[in-house]
Amino acid sequence: MTDRYAVIGNPVAHSKSPFIHAEFARQTGQDIVYERILAPLEGFRSAVQDFSAEGGKGLNVTVPFKLEAFQIANQRGLRAEEAEAVNTLKFEGATIYGDNTDGIGLSRDIQANLGCHLAGRDILLMGAGGAAQGALGRLLDAGPARVVIANRTVDKAERLAQRFRAARSLAAEALSASGYAELSGQQFDIVVNSTSASLDDTVLDLPDGLFARDSLAYDMMYGKGMTPFLEMALAQGAGRCADGLGMLVEQAAESFFIWRGVRPQTGQVIEALKAR
């Protein structure tokens, strides 16, 4: 029988994941079907249980359910445990396995696809929600000079920084938290927007001068062209801009490997999505 997978979120109609996983399946000869599930904001757990009860094999989890997916999983990978957020669920009998592939997707896209090394760089990560939690560990793995987590609610960013500093024995200079206004006077080589601002075209209130020469501005949002964040980055002198399309494909490839034990190639799928 054809194995069933899906992406679940709210909103979810914009998701490119069905196309991506159809391409992965064709490429690797896997017999799967992949769909979208719009879960009610207060009905995520029920939607997951229904999908599993109907024989579903795995789910990609998108906004705003990654933190709730962490609670649902009764077995978790190390990446999910560190992030305290889950974007990939795998069902085997009574086991609900949760993992987080966001960080490896971001790291692979920035380094392998965009050719931008993270080691020794000053990185600004904007946002402290599920997307930031999933990305932070893999950014730190790459050996940056420092990472600053900036968030509208500074306490939330500080809690995230403290948790990772304690787990990895990092100095405050290597990983710190900040509000947006307090970034004034600092410059960064890589600025990653993990907030949901681009979903509704909100303009982030950032100080001038954040972008170092030849810096990369990276918006995890994809499919919206030049988001307000990317437009602001170019106006402030960012050397290059990228949206999250490559990250989407790379994290999907890692999810596909978790589910099927086969690692698909991503380059052609990224190019096909750009062409669409």
C-alpha positions as CSV (number, residue, x, y, z in Angstrom):
1,M,0.0,0.0,0.0
2,T,1.1,3.6,-0.7
3,D,2.4,5.2,2.5
4,R,0.7,8.5,3.5
5,Y,2.5,11.6,4.7
6,A,1.4,15.3,5.1
7,V,2.4,18.8,6.2
8,I,0.2,20.1,9.0
9,G,-0.1,23.7,10.0
10,N,-2.3,26.9,10.1
11,P,-2.0,28.4,7.6
12,V,-0.9,25.6,5.2
13,A,-2.3,26.3,1.8
14,H,0.9,28.0,0.7
15,S,3.1,25.0,1.5
16,K,5.4,23.7,-1.2
17,S,6.0,20.5,0.7
18,P,3.7,18.3,-1.4
19,F,5.6,19.2,-4.6
20,I,9.0,18.7,-2.8
21,H,8.2,15.3,-1.4
22,A,6.6,14.1,-4.7
23,E,9.9,15.0,-6.4
24,F,11.8,13.2,-3.7
25,A,9.6,10.1,-4.1
26,R,10.0,10.1,-7.9
27,Q,13.8,10.6,-7.6
28,T,14.2,7.7,-5.1
29,G,11.5,5.3,-6.2
30,Q,9.5,5.5,-3.0
31,D,5.8,4.8,-3.0
32,I,4.2,7.6,-1.0
33,V,1.4,10.2,-1.2
34,Y,1.8,13.6,0.5
35,E,-0.9,16.1,1.3
36,R,-1.7,19.3,3.3
37,I,-3.7,19.3,6.5
38,L,-5.1,22.5,7.9
39,A,-5.4,22.0,11.7
40,P,-7.6,24.2,13.8
41,L,-5.6,26.3,16.2
42,E,-7.1,24.5,19.2
43,G,-7.3,21.1,17.5
44,F,-3.7,20.2,16.6
45,R,-3.5,17.1,18.9
46,S,-6.8,15.7,17.6
47,A,-5.7,16.2,14.0
48,V,-2.4,14.4,14.6
49,Q,-4.2,11.5,16.3
50,D,-6.8,11.2,13.5
51,F,-4.0,11.2,10.9
52,S,-2.1,8.4,12.7
53,A,-5.3,6.4,13.4
54,E,-6.0,6.5,9.7
55,G,-2.6,4.9,8.9
56,G,-0.6,8.0,8.3
57,K,3.2,7.4,8.6
58,G,4.6,10.9,9.2
59,L,4.0,14.6,9.4
60,N,5.9,17.7,8.7
61,V,4.8,20.3,11.3
62,T,4.8,24.0,10.5
63,V,3.6,27.2,12.2
64,P,2.3,27.5,14.8
65,F,2.4,23.9,16.1
66,K,6.1,23.1,16.5
67,L,6.1,23.5,20.3
68,E,2.9,21.5,20.7
69,A,4.4,18.8,18.5
70,F,7.3,18.5,20.9
71,Q,4.8,17.7,23.7
72,I,2.9,15.2,21.6
73,A,6.1,13.2,20.7
74,N,6.7,10.3,23.2
75,Q,10.1,9.6,21.8
76,R,12.5,12.4,20.5
77,G,15.8,12.8,18.8
78,L,18.6,14.8,20.3
79,R,18.0,17.8,18.0
80,A,14.4,18.0,19.1
81,E,15.3,17.7,22.8
82,E,17.8,20.5,22.5
83,A,15.4,22.7,20.5
84,E,12.3,21.8,22.6
85,A,10.5,22.0,19.2
86,V,9.5,19.4,16.7
87,N,8.9,19.8,12.9
88,T,9.0,16.1,12.0
89,L,6.8,13.3,13.4
90,K,7.1,9.6,12.5
91,F,4.4,7.1,13.6
92,E,5.3,3.5,14.3
93,G,2.7,1.6,16.4
94,A,2.3,3.4,19.6
95,T,5.5,5.4,19.1
96,I,5.3,9.0,18.0
97,Y,8.9,9.9,17.2
98,G,9.7,13.7,17.0
99,D,12.7,15.3,15.5
100,N,13.8,18.8,14.3
101,T,15.2,19.2,10.9
102,D,14.9,23.0,10.7
103,G,18.4,23.8,11.9
104,I,20.2,21.3,9.6
105,G,18.1,22.7,6.7
106,L,19.1,26.2,7.4
107,S,22.8,25.4,7.9
108,R,23.0,23.3,4.7
109,D,21.2,26.0,2.6
110,I,23.4,28.8,3.9
111,Q,26.7,26.9,3.7
112,A,26.3,24.4,0.9
113,N,23.8,26.1,-1.4
114,L,24.7,29.8,-0.9
115,G,28.4,29.2,-0.2
116,C,28.4,31.4,2.9
117,H,30.5,30.0,5.8
118,L,29.2,30.3,9.3
119,A,32.4,29.7,11.2
120,G,33.9,32.8,12.8
121,R,31.0,35.0,11.7
122,D,28.8,37.4,13.8
123,I,25.2,36.1,13.5
124,L,22.0,37.8,14.4
125,L,19.0,35.5,14.9
126,M,15.7,37.4,15.0
127,G,12.9,35.7,16.9
128,A,12.8,33.3,19.8
129,G,9.9,30.9,18.9
130,G,9.9,27.4,17.5
131,A,11.8,28.3,14.3
132,A,14.6,30.0,16.2
133,Q,14.8,27.1,18.7
134,G,15.2,24.7,15.9
135,A,17.8,26.7,14.1
136,L,20.0,27.8,17.0
137,G,21.8,24.5,17.8
138,R,23.0,24.0,14.2
139,L,24.1,27.6,13.9
140,L,26.2,27.1,17.1
141,D,27.6,23.8,15.7
142,A,29.2,25.7,12.8
143,G,31.4,27.7,15.2
144,P,30.4,31.3,14.7
145,A,32.3,34.1,16.6
146,R,29.0,35.0,18.3
147,V,25.3,34.7,18.0
148,V,22.8,37.3,19.3
149,I,19.2,36.4,19.6
150,A,16.9,39.4,19.2
151,N,13.3,39.4,20.0
152,R,10.5,41.9,20.7
153,T,10.0,40.2,24.1
154,V,13.6,40.2,25.4
155,D,12.9,37.9,28.3
156,K,11.9,35.1,25.9
157,A,15.2,35.6,24.0
158,E,17.2,35.6,27.2
159,R,15.6,32.3,28.4
160,L,16.5,30.7,25.1
161,A,20.1,32.0,25.3
162,Q,20.5,30.9,28.9
163,R,19.2,27.4,28.1
164,F,21.7,26.9,25.3
165,R,24.6,28.6,27.2
166,A,24.0,26.2,30.1
167,A,23.7,23.1,27.8
168,R,26.8,23.9,25.8
169,S,28.9,25.7,28.5
170,L,29.1,28.9,26.4
171,A,30.2,32.3,27.5
172,A,27.8,35.2,27.4
173,E,29.9,36.8,24.7
174,A,29.4,33.8,22.4
175,L,25.6,33.7,22.8
176,S,23.5,36.6,24.1
177,A,20.0,38.1,23.9
178,S,18.8,41.6,23.0
179,G,15.8,43.7,22.1
180,Y,15.7,45.2,18.7
181,A,16.5,48.8,19.8
182,E,19.5,47.6,21.8
183,L,21.2,46.3,18.6
184,S,22.0,49.9,17.6
185,G,25.8,50.3,16.9
186,Q,26.3,46.6,16.2
187,Q,27.0,44.9,12.9
188,F,26.5,41.3,11.7
189,D,27.8,39.2,8.9
190,I,24.6,37.0,8.8
191,V,21.1,38.2,9.8
192,V,18.4,35.5,10.0
193,N,14.8,36.4,10.3
194,S,12.9,33.6,12.0
195,T,9.9,35.7,13.1
196,S,6.5,35.4,11.5
197,A,6.6,39.1,10.4
198,S,6.9,38.2,6.7
199,L,3.7,36.2,6.8
200,D,1.7,39.4,7.0
201,D,4.2,41.8,5.6
202,T,5.0,43.4,8.9
203,V,8.0,45.7,9.0
204,L,10.4,44.9,11.8
205,D,11.6,47.9,13.8
206,L,15.3,47.5,13.4
207,P,18.0,50.1,13.9
208,D,20.2,51.2,10.9
209,G,23.6,49.9,10.3
210,L,23.1,46.2,11.3
211,F,24.5,44.8,8.0
212,A,28.2,44.4,7.7
213,R,29.9,44.7,4.3
214,D,29.1,41.6,2.1
215,S,26.6,40.4,4.8
216,L,23.8,37.9,4.1
217,A,20.2,38.7,5.0
218,Y,18.2,35.5,5.2
219,D,14.4,35.3,5.7
220,M,13.1,31.9,6.7
221,M,9.8,32.8,5.0
222,Y,9.6,31.7,1.3
223,G,7.4,32.3,-1.7
224,K,6.7,35.9,-1.0
225,G,9.5,37.5,-3.1
226,M,11.2,40.5,-1.6
227,T,9.7,40.6,1.9
228,P,9.8,43.8,3.9
229,F,12.8,42.4,5.8
230,L,14.8,41.7,2.7
231,E,13.9,45.1,1.2
232,M,15.1,46.8,4.3
233,A,18.3,44.7,4.4
234,L,19.1,45.7,0.8
235,A,18.4,49.4,1.6
236,Q,20.7,49.1,4.6
237,G,23.6,47.7,2.5
238,A,23.3,43.9,2.9
239,G,25.6,42.2,0.3
240,R,23.1,39.5,-0.6
241,C,19.6,38.3,0.3
242,A,17.9,34.9,0.3
243,D,14.5,33.6,1.3
244,G,13.9,30.2,3.0
245,L,13.2,28.2,-0.1
246,G,16.5,26.3,0.0
247,M,16.0,25.7,3.8
248,L,12.6,24.3,3.1
249,V,13.9,21.8,0.6
250,E,16.9,20.9,2.8
251,Q,14.9,20.3,5.9
252,A,12.4,18.3,3.9
253,A,15.2,16.1,2.6
254,E,16.2,15.4,6.2
255,S,12.6,14.5,7.1
256,F,12.4,12.2,4.1
257,F,15.5,10.4,5.3
258,I,14.0,10.0,8.8
259,W,10.9,8.5,7.3
260,R,12.2,6.4,4.4
261,G,15.9,5.8,5.2
262,V,16.9,7.3,1.8
263,R,18.5,10.7,1.4
264,P,17.3,12.5,-1.8
265,Q,19.2,15.1,-3.8
266,T,18.1,18.7,-3.3
267,G,19.7,20.8,-6.0
268,Q,17.3,19.9,-8.8
269,V,14.3,20.3,-6.6
270,I,15.3,23.8,-5.5
271,E,15.8,24.8,-9.1
272,A,12.4,23.3,-10.1
273,L,10.7,25.3,-7.3
274,K,12.4,28.5,-8.5
275,A,11.3,27.8,-12.0
276,R,7.7,27.4,-10.8
